Amino acid sequence: MEKLFQQTLIKQLTYELSLQQKHKVSHNKFFIPYYYKTIDPNNLGEVEIILPNGISIFKANFFYIQNQYLQENL
């Protein structure tokens, strides 16, 4: 389990470093798929809470994201 955690952490840090080479990171968001009762095709989601370390927990509209993904891959 420890080795898997280390590998996952290394992948995440490598991904973040590669993003920061080309893009300025102004803030971090942690997306959690959320199933809204009413489907709004223009609503990506909403910030649920901002943690003390500045990371926003974002309730992402799962149906919207899924629809965008499927349209791009047809």
Buried (B, 14 or more C-beta within 10 A) or exposed (E): EEEEEEEEEEEEEEEEEEEEEEEEEEEEEEBEEBEBEEEEEEEEBEEEEEEEEEEBEBBBBBBBBEEEEEEEEE
